[in-house]
Amino acid sequence: MNQNMPEPIDVWKYFSEICKIPRPSKHEEKITAYLIQFAQNNHLEYKQDEVGNVLIKKAGVGHTIILQAHTDMVCEKNDNVVHDFMVNPISFTQNGDWISANGTTLGADDGIGVAMMLALLAGNKTKRSLECLFTIDEETGLTGASALKDDFISADSLINLDSETDDEIIIGCAGGCDSTLTFFIEKEPIRDHLFGVSLKIFGLQGGHSGDDINKDRANANKLLNDFLNSVSKQFDLSVCSINGGGLRNAIARESSAIIAVPWADKERIRIAWNIFCAETEDNWIKKEPGMKFSLDSCKVPDTRIKHEDALNIIHAISECPHGVLEYSSEIPELVETSTNLASIKTLENSIVICTSQRSDYVDKLHKAASMIDKIATTHKASVTHSNEYPGWKPNFESPLLKKADNIYKQLFKKAPKIKVIHAGLECGLFLQKFPHLDIISIGPNLEGVHSPDERVSVSSVEKIWEYLIELLK
């Protein structure tokens, strides 16, 4: 890739450098240190706030424009890939027009936005006065944007570079919050003469819990729990652990469980699993062509989750909603409210279930979260709600939007799509803190974000680069 760098070369040069720097959400120290060193090397004014957000300024002509992207990335990998996101660089390859990583997320969300900003700061493509805002921890709570102080930025127009379709100008998005259920469990010794079974569902598409929630993709946590719920009525079932999913903003691609049954039921549990797999494939194989199942015998653990606790948790997971709750009555096909059953994790004395809710309206967001409250009450779990962030209400009369619309038409001889999206962007928080801001969001074509299928289009990056430079004129 380095030997045959595509255009724009400067953008891909900085993207390559960024990919060498570990930057999981909440661990952005190395990328922020890189940004500060970059500013010093290029003799640019900069500042960093208490949480790690970095602002780099470039003096120029005209009124100042703020460009903004987040520095963290979603860290997801295929189960058979060995990769430590805290240490290892992201390796990537080009295949035709697409660049992707090797079995991990690529980090083009939002590394490509960061790279464009660095290329503008270091180069001579624009004479515009710039403030480039690099925020931390967008993916797991928007805590960087939440912590911005009133005086950290000074301009009144902001272009967010975190969108994923190059023929769209985004002017609004949903708000969201996380809801976490904690079940405190008792462990008890497993009696002798049991057969241990390791179950796994993997290879699903997963995807972004906002952009992809309406695409009817399977949730591995839901599927595996369906099987556990079914066989708990047929067998003397011992549940030892349930684990699935990862980040709150990703649809669960993998889920696993370790269970045990009496030796006399060894073949019956295999038959039940095979039937379940066949029926699940019939229902999902067209939408989940990579779906895989495995059942392996395993050593029986010393303890199991107390039977009553295990059944209670299985029933609670069955009741956890997942998917679209309501569509917008104003904008056709726009998801208005949704929820994502993101992850299940078995700990020493508890099982933790993480969900995330999104909505265009605060009252409906809270109503979706209250569904998790009811499950907690029914099944004697504790519940916490966190990381709430506001939606971004669209301004169809935005002067920046009108300029962006006209320039797009001049460059590409067609009109862009003006859209409100269900994904969460930091723009709502910016407006909450800086009500005077005029904001739009743009970006190149990305696919499979928040999953190892993430990829970015080379030609689309070049298109958005050209568009951004014209916008800054």
VEXDREN-2710 file (C-alpha; in Angstrom, 1 decimal):
% VEXDREN-2710
k/r/px/py/pz
1/MET/0.0/0.0/0.0
2/ASN/2.8/2.5/0.9
3/GLN/4.5/1.9/-2.4
4/ASN/1.4/2.6/-4.4
5/MET/-0.4/5.2/-2.3
6/PRO/-3.7/6.2/-3.9
7/GLU/-4.9/9.7/-4.2
8/PRO/-5.1/11.9/-2.2
9/ILE/-1.6/10.8/-1.2
10/ASP/-1.4/13.1/1.9
11/VAL/-4.7/11.8/3.3
12/TRP/-3.6/8.1/2.9
13/LYS/-0.2/8.9/4.3
14/TYR/-1.7/10.2/7.6
15/PHE/-4.3/7.4/7.6
16/SER/-1.4/4.9/7.4
17/GLU/0.3/6.6/10.3
18/ILE/-2.9/6.6/12.4
19/CYS/-3.4/2.9/11.8
20/LYS/0.0/2.2/13.5
21/ILE/-1.3/3.9/16.7
22/PRO/-3.5/1.9/19.1
23/ARG/-6.6/4.0/19.9
24/PRO/-9.4/2.0/21.5
25/SER/-12.2/4.1/23.0
26/LYS/-11.1/5.4/26.5
27/HIS/-7.5/4.7/25.6
28/GLU/-6.6/7.6/23.3
29/GLU/-3.4/8.7/25.0
30/LYS/-1.1/7.6/22.2
31/ILE/-3.1/9.2/19.4
32/THR/-3.5/12.5/21.3
33/ALA/0.3/12.5/22.0
34/TYR/0.8/12.0/18.2
35/LEU/-1.5/14.9/17.5
36/ILE/0.4/17.2/19.8
37/GLN/3.7/16.2/18.3
38/PHE/2.2/16.8/14.8
39/ALA/1.2/20.3/15.8
40/GLN/4.6/21.1/17.2
41/ASN/6.4/19.7/14.2
42/ASN/4.2/21.9/11.9
43/HIS/4.5/25.0/14.1
44/LEU/0.8/25.1/14.7
45/GLU/-1.1/26.5/17.7
46/TYR/-2.7/23.8/19.8
47/LYS/-4.3/23.0/23.1
48/GLN/-5.6/20.0/25.0
49/ASP/-8.3/19.9/27.6
50/GLU/-8.5/17.8/30.8
51/VAL/-10.1/14.8/29.2
52/GLY/-7.8/14.6/26.1
53/ASN/-9.7/16.5/23.4
54/VAL/-7.2/18.3/21.1
55/LEU/-7.7/21.5/19.1
56/ILE/-5.2/22.5/16.5
57/LYS/-5.4/25.9/14.8
58/LYS/-4.1/27.0/11.4
59/ALA/-4.1/30.8/10.7
60/GLY/-5.5/31.8/7.3
61/VAL/-8.0/34.1/5.6
62/GLY/-11.7/34.5/5.9
63/HIS/-13.9/33.5/8.8
64/THR/-12.7/30.4/10.7
65/ILE/-14.3/27.0/10.0
66/ILE/-14.2/24.2/12.6
67/LEU/-13.5/20.7/11.2
68/GLN/-14.1/17.8/13.6
69/ALA/-13.5/14.1/13.9
70/HIS/-13.1/11.6/16.7
71/THR/-9.8/9.9/17.5
72/ASP/-11.1/6.6/19.0
73/MET/-12.2/3.5/17.1
74/VAL/-14.4/0.5/17.6
75/CYS/-12.3/-2.6/18.4
76/GLU/-14.0/-5.7/17.0
77/LYS/-12.3/-8.8/15.5
78/ASN/-13.2/-12.2/14.2
79/ASP/-13.0/-15.0/16.7
80/ASN/-10.1/-16.7/14.9
81/VAL/-8.0/-13.6/14.7
82/VAL/-5.2/-12.9/17.3
83/HIS/-5.0/-9.1/17.8
84/ASP/-4.5/-6.9/20.8
85/PHE/-6.0/-3.5/20.1
86/MET/-4.0/-2.0/23.0
87/VAL/-0.7/-2.9/21.4
88/ASN/-1.0/-4.1/17.8
89/PRO/-1.2/-1.8/14.7
90/ILE/-4.1/-2.2/12.3
91/SER/-2.9/-3.9/9.1
92/PHE/-4.9/-3.2/6.0
93/THR/-4.9/-4.0/2.3
94/GLN/-6.5/-2.6/-0.9
95/ASN/-8.7/-4.7/-3.1
96/GLY/-10.0/-2.8/-6.1
97/ASP/-11.7/0.4/-4.8
98/TRP/-11.9/-0.8/-1.2
99/ILE/-9.5/-0.7/1.7
100/SER/-10.1/-3.1/4.7
101/ALA/-8.3/-4.6/7.6
102/ASN/-7.4/-8.3/8.1
103/GLY/-10.1/-9.7/10.3
104/THR/-10.5/-6.6/12.5
105/THR/-12.2/-3.3/12.4
106/LEU/-10.3/-0.8/10.2
107/GLY/-10.8/2.4/12.1
108/ALA/-11.7/4.4/9.1
109/ASP/-14.6/5.4/11.4
110/ASP/-13.3/8.0/12.1
111/GLY/-9.6/7.7/11.2
112/ILE/-10.3/8.9/7.7
113/GLY/-11.8/12.1/9.0
114/VAL/-8.7/12.6/11.3
115/ALA/-6.4/12.0/8.3
116/MET/-8.2/14.6/6.1
117/MET/-7.8/17.2/8.9
118/LEU/-4.1/16.4/9.3
119/ALA/-3.6/16.7/5.6
120/LEU/-5.2/20.1/5.5
121/LEU/-3.3/21.3/8.5
122/ALA/0.1/20.2/7.1
123/GLY/-0.6/21.1/3.4
124/ASN/-1.5/24.1/1.3
125/LYS/-4.9/22.9/-0.2
126/THR/-6.8/25.7/1.6
127/LYS/-6.0/29.2/2.8
128/ARG/-9.0/29.2/5.1
129/SER/-8.5/29.8/8.9
130/LEU/-9.1/26.4/10.5
131/GLU/-9.8/25.0/13.9
132/CYS/-9.5/21.2/13.9
133/LEU/-11.2/19.6/16.8
134/PHE/-10.1/16.0/17.6
135/THR/-12.5/14.5/20.2
136/ILE/-12.0/11.4/22.3
137/ASP/-14.3/8.5/23.2
138/GLU/-17.1/9.1/20.7
139/GLU/-17.8/5.4/20.3
140/THR/-18.5/4.5/24.0
141/GLY/-20.4/7.5/25.3
142/LEU/-19.4/10.7/23.5
143/THR/-17.6/11.7/26.7
144/GLY/-15.0/13.9/24.9
145/ALA/-17.7/16.0/23.3
146/SER/-19.6/16.1/26.6
147/ALA/-16.6/17.5/28.5
148/LEU/-15.9/20.4/26.1
149/LYS/-15.6/23.7/27.9
150/ASP/-17.4/26.8/26.6
151/ASP/-14.2/28.5/25.4
152/PHE/-12.5/25.5/23.7
153/ILE/-13.7/26.5/20.2
154/SER/-14.5/29.9/18.9
155/ALA/-15.9/29.7/15.3
156/ASP/-19.6/29.5/14.4
157/SER/-19.5/26.9/11.5
158/LEU/-18.6/23.3/12.0
159/ILE/-18.1/20.5/9.5
160/ASN/-18.2/17.0/11.1
161/LEU/-16.3/14.4/9.1
162/ASP/-17.9/11.3/10.6
163/SER/-20.6/10.4/8.0
164/GLU/-20.4/7.3/5.9
165/THR/-22.1/8.0/2.5
166/ASP/-20.5/10.4/0.0
167/ASP/-23.7/11.6/-1.6
168/GLU/-25.4/12.7/1.6
169/ILE/-25.2/15.8/3.8
170/ILE/-26.3/14.9/7.3
171/ILE/-28.1/17.6/9.3
172/GLY/-29.6/15.6/12.2
173/CYS/-29.3/12.4/14.3
174/ALA/-30.8/10.5/17.1
175/GLY/-29.9/10.8/20.8
176/GLY/-29.2/7.7/22.9
177/CYS/-28.4/6.1/26.2
178/ASP/-27.1/2.9/27.6
179/SER/-29.0/0.6/30.0
180/THR/-27.2/-2.2/31.9
181/LEU/-28.7/-5.1/33.8
182/THR/-26.7/-6.8/36.5
183/PHE/-27.9/-10.2/37.8
184/PHE/-26.2/-11.3/41.0
185/ILE/-25.8/-15.1/40.8
186/GLU/-25.0/-17.9/43.1
187/LYS/-22.7/-20.7/41.9
188/GLU/-23.2/-24.3/43.1
189/PRO/-21.1/-27.5/42.6
190/ILE/-21.9/-29.6/39.5
191/ARG/-22.7/-33.1/40.3
192/ASP/-20.8/-36.0/38.8
193/HIS/-21.6/-37.8/35.5
194/LEU/-22.5/-34.8/33.4
195/PHE/-21.5/-34.2/29.8
196/GLY/-20.0/-30.8/29.1
197/VAL/-20.9/-28.9/25.9
198/SER/-19.5/-25.7/24.4
199/LEU/-21.9/-23.9/22.1
200/LYS/-21.2/-21.1/19.7
201/ILE/-22.9/-19.0/17.1
202/PHE/-20.5/-16.8/15.0
203/GLY/-19.9/-15.3/11.6
204/LEU/-22.9/-12.9/11.7
205/GLN/-22.7/-9.6/9.9
206/GLY/-23.2/-7.5/13.1
207/GLY/-22.9/-3.9/12.3
208/HIS/-23.7/-0.4/13.6
209/SER/-26.5/-0.4/16.2
210/GLY/-27.9/2.8/14.7
211/ASP/-27.2/2.7/10.9
212/ASP/-27.9/-1.1/10.6
213/ILE/-30.6/-1.7/13.2
214/ASN/-33.3/-1.7/10.5
215/LYS/-31.5/-4.1/8.1
216/ASP/-33.0/-7.2/9.8
217/ARG/-29.6/-8.6/10.8
218/ALA/-29.5/-11.4/13.3
219/ASN/-28.4/-10.9/16.9
220/ALA/-26.2/-13.7/18.1
221/ASN/-27.2/-13.2/21.7
222/LYS/-30.9/-13.5/20.9
223/LEU/-30.4/-16.6/18.7
224/LEU/-28.3/-18.6/21.3
225/ASN/-30.7/-17.7/24.1
226/ASP/-33.6/-19.0/22.0
227/PHE/-31.8/-22.4/22.0
228/LEU/-31.1/-22.3/25.7
229/ASN/-34.7/-21.3/26.5
230/SER/-35.9/-24.2/24.4
231/VAL/-33.6/-26.9/25.8
232/SER/-34.1/-25.7/29.4
233/LYS/-37.7/-27.2/29.1
234/GLN/-36.5/-30.5/27.7
235/PHE/-33.3/-31.3/29.7
236/ASP/-31.9/-31.2/33.2
237/LEU/-29.7/-28.3/32.0
238/SER/-26.7/-26.9/33.9
239/VAL/-25.7/-23.4/32.6
240/CYS/-22.1/-22.6/33.5
241/SER/-21.6/-19.4/31.4
242/ILE/-23.1/-17.2/28.7
243/ASN/-21.0/-14.6/26.8
244/GLY/-21.8/-12.7/23.7
245/GLY/-21.4/-9.5/21.8
246/GLY/-19.0/-6.7/22.6
247/LEU/-19.5/-3.0/22.4
248/ARG/-22.8/-1.3/23.1
249/ASN/-23.0/0.3/19.7
250/ALA/-22.4/-2.9/17.7
251/ILE/-25.0/-5.6/16.9
252/ALA/-23.8/-8.9/18.5
253/ARG/-22.0/-11.1/15.9
254/GLU/-20.9/-13.9/18.2
255/SER/-22.3/-15.6/21.3
256/SER/-21.3/-18.7/23.3
257/ALA/-22.3/-20.7/26.2
258/ILE/-20.9/-23.6/28.3
259/ILE/-23.6/-26.0/29.5
260/ALA/-23.8/-29.5/30.9
261/VAL/-26.4/-32.3/30.7
262/PRO/-26.6/-35.8/32.0
263/TRP/-24.5/-38.4/30.0
264/ALA/-27.8/-40.1/29.1
265/ASP/-28.8/-36.9/27.1
266/LYS/-25.5/-36.6/25.3
267/GLU/-26.9/-37.5/21.9
268/ARG/-30.3/-35.8/22.5
269/ILE/-28.6/-32.5/23.1
270/ARG/-26.7/-32.8/19.8
271/ILE/-29.9/-33.7/18.0
272/ALA/-31.6/-30.7/19.5
273/TRP/-28.7/-28.4/18.5
274/ASN/-28.7/-29.8/14.9
275/ILE/-32.4/-29.2/14.6
276/PHE/-32.1/-25.6/16.0
277/CYS/-29.2/-24.9/13.6
278/ALA/-31.2/-26.1/10.6
279/GLU/-34.2/-24.1/11.5
280/THR/-32.2/-21.0/12.2
281/GLU/-30.3/-21.3/8.9
282/ASP/-33.7/-21.6/7.1
283/ASN/-34.8/-18.4/8.7
284/TRP/-31.6/-16.4/8.3
285/ILE/-29.2/-17.7/5.7
286/LYS/-30.2/-15.2/3.0
287/LYS/-29.5/-12.3/5.3
288/GLU/-26.7/-13.9/7.2
289/PRO/-24.7/-16.0/4.6
290/GLY/-21.6/-16.2/6.9
291/MET/-23.5/-17.6/9.9
292/LYS/-21.8/-20.6/11.6
293/PHE/-22.6/-22.9/14.5
294/SER/-20.4/-25.1/16.6
295/LEU/-21.0/-27.7/19.3
296/ASP/-18.0/-29.2/21.0
297/SER/-17.7/-31.5/24.0
298/CYS/-15.6/-29.8/26.8
299/LYS/-14.4/-30.4/30.3
300/VAL/-17.3/-29.9/32.8
301/PRO/-16.6/-26.9/35.0
302/ASP/-16.5/-27.3/38.8
303/THR/-19.5/-25.1/39.3
304/ARG/-22.7/-24.0/37.5
305/ILE/-24.9/-21.0/37.9
306/LYS/-27.6/-21.9/40.4
307/HIS/-30.4/-23.4/38.4
308/GLU/-33.1/-20.9/39.4
309/ASP/-30.7/-18.0/38.6
310/ALA/-29.9/-19.4/35.2
311/LEU/-33.5/-19.9/34.2
312/ASN/-34.3/-16.4/35.4
313/ILE/-31.6/-14.9/33.3
314/ILE/-32.6/-16.9/30.2
315/HIS/-36.1/-15.6/30.6
316/ALA/-34.9/-12.1/31.1
317/ILE/-32.8/-12.2/27.9
318/SER/-35.9/-13.6/26.0
319/GLU/-37.8/-10.5/27.1
320/CYS/-35.0/-8.0/26.3
321/PRO/-36.1/-6.1/23.2
322/HIS/-33.9/-5.7/20.2
323/GLY/-34.3/-3.8/16.9
324/VAL/-36.6/-1.1/15.6
325/LEU/-39.3/0.0/18.1
326/GLU/-40.8/2.8/16.0
327/TYR/-40.3/4.5/12.6
328/SER/-40.6/8.2/12.1
329/SER/-44.0/9.6/11.1
330/GLU/-42.4/12.6/9.4
331/ILE/-39.5/11.1/7.4
332/PRO/-40.2/7.9/5.4
333/GLU/-38.0/4.9/6.4
334/LEU/-36.2/6.8/9.1
335/VAL/-35.9/4.8/12.4
336/GLU/-37.2/6.9/15.2
337/THR/-36.6/4.7/18.2
338/SER/-34.6/1.5/18.6
339/THR/-32.8/-0.7/21.1
340/ASN/-29.8/-3.0/20.8
341/LEU/-29.1/-6.1/23.0
342/ALA/-25.4/-5.5/22.8
343/SER/-23.6/-7.9/25.1
344/ILE/-23.8/-10.6/27.8
345/LYS/-20.9/-11.3/30.1
346/THR/-20.6/-13.9/32.8
347/LEU/-18.4/-12.7/35.7
348/GLU/-17.5/-14.4/39.0
349/ASN/-20.7/-13.5/40.9
350/SER/-22.8/-11.8/38.3
351/ILE/-24.0/-11.7/34.7
352/VAL/-24.1/-8.3/33.1
353/ILE/-26.3/-7.5/30.1
354/CYS/-25.6/-4.3/28.2
355/THR/-28.2/-2.7/26.0
356/SER/-28.4/0.7/24.2
357/GLN/-31.4/2.8/23.2
358/ARG/-31.7/5.5/20.5
359/SER/-34.5/7.9/19.7
360/ASP/-35.1/11.3/18.0
361/TYR/-37.2/12.3/21.1
362/VAL/-36.1/12.4/24.7
363/ASP/-39.4/11.1/26.0
364/LYS/-39.4/8.1/23.7
365/LEU/-35.7/7.4/24.5
366/HIS/-36.7/7.3/28.2
367/LYS/-39.7/5.1/27.4
368/ALA/-37.4/2.6/25.6
369/ALA/-35.0/2.6/28.6
370/SER/-38.0/2.0/30.9
371/MET/-38.6/-1.3/29.1
372/ILE/-35.2/-2.4/30.6
373/ASP/-36.4/-1.2/34.0
374/LYS/-39.4/-3.4/33.9
375/ILE/-37.3/-6.5/33.0
376/ALA/-35.0/-5.6/36.0
377/THR/-38.0/-5.4/38.3
378/THR/-39.5/-8.7/37.0
379/HIS/-36.3/-10.6/37.2
380/LYS/-34.7/-9.1/40.3
381/ALA/-31.8/-7.4/38.6
382/SER/-30.2/-4.1/39.3
383/VAL/-30.3/-1.6/36.4
384/THR/-28.2/1.5/35.6
385/HIS/-28.7/4.1/32.8
386/SER/-25.7/6.0/31.6
387/ASN/-24.0/7.9/28.7
388/GLU/-27.2/9.7/27.7
389/TYR/-26.6/12.2/24.9
390/PRO/-29.0/14.5/23.0
391/GLY/-30.2/14.2/19.4
392/TRP/-29.3/16.7/16.8
393/LYS/-32.4/18.5/15.5
394/PRO/-32.2/19.4/11.8
395/ASN/-32.1/22.9/10.6
396/PHE/-33.2/22.9/7.0
397/GLU/-32.6/26.7/6.8
398/SER/-28.9/26.4/7.7
399/PRO/-26.7/28.8/5.7
400/LEU/-23.9/26.2/5.8
401/LEU/-26.2/23.5/4.4
402/LYS/-27.3/25.8/1.6
403/LYS/-23.7/26.5/0.6
404/ALA/-22.8/22.8/0.8
405/ASP/-25.8/21.9/-1.3
406/ASN/-24.9/24.4/-4.0
407/ILE/-21.3/23.4/-4.1
408/TYR/-22.1/19.7/-4.3
409/LYS/-24.4/20.4/-7.3
410/GLN/-21.7/22.4/-9.0
411/LEU/-19.0/19.8/-8.5
412/PHE/-21.0/16.6/-9.2
413/LYS/-23.8/17.8/-11.4
414/LYS/-26.5/16.3/-9.2
415/ALA/-28.2/17.1/-5.9
416/PRO/-27.0/15.5/-2.6
417/LYS/-29.4/13.8/-0.3
418/ILE/-30.1/15.9/2.8
419/LYS/-30.6/13.4/5.6
420/VAL/-31.3/12.8/9.2
421/ILE/-29.9/9.6/10.5
422/HIS/-30.5/7.2/13.4
423/ALA/-26.9/6.8/14.3
424/GLY/-25.5/9.0/17.0
425/LEU/-23.1/11.9/16.2
426/GLU/-21.4/14.4/18.5
427/CYS/-23.2/17.3/16.8
428/GLY/-26.1/17.2/19.2
429/LEU/-23.8/17.8/22.1
430/PHE/-22.0/20.6/20.2
431/LEU/-25.3/22.4/19.7
432/GLN/-26.2/21.9/23.3
433/LYS/-23.0/23.6/24.4
434/PHE/-22.7/26.1/21.5
435/PRO/-26.2/26.9/20.3
436/HIS/-24.9/29.4/17.8
437/LEU/-23.1/26.7/15.7
438/ASP/-24.1/26.0/12.2
439/ILE/-23.3/22.3/11.6
440/ILE/-23.3/19.7/8.8
441/SER/-21.7/16.3/8.6
442/ILE/-20.1/14.7/5.5
443/GLY/-17.8/11.7/4.8
444/PRO/-16.8/9.1/2.3
445/ASN/-18.4/5.7/1.7
446/LEU/-17.8/3.3/4.5
447/GLU/-19.4/-0.2/4.8
448/GLY/-19.5/-2.7/7.7
449/VAL/-18.5/-0.2/10.3
450/HIS/-18.2/-1.5/13.9
451/SER/-17.5/-4.9/12.5
452/PRO/-14.4/-6.7/11.0
453/ASP/-16.1/-6.2/7.6
454/GLU/-15.4/-2.4/7.8
455/ARG/-14.1/-1.0/4.6
456/VAL/-13.6/2.4/3.0
457/SER/-13.9/3.4/-0.7
458/VAL/-10.7/4.9/-2.2
459/SER/-12.5/6.8/-4.9
460/SER/-15.0/8.1/-2.4
461/VAL/-12.3/9.5/-0.2
462/GLU/-10.9/11.3/-3.2
463/LYS/-14.4/12.7/-3.9
464/ILE/-15.0/13.9/-0.4
465/TRP/-11.5/15.4/-0.3
466/GLU/-12.3/17.5/-3.4
467/TYR/-15.6/18.5/-2.0
468/LEU/-14.2/19.5/1.4
469/ILE/-11.5/21.7/-0.3
470/GLU/-14.2/23.5/-2.4
471/LEU/-16.4/23.9/0.8
472/LEU/-13.5/25.6/2.5
473/LYS/-13.1/28.1/-0.3
END
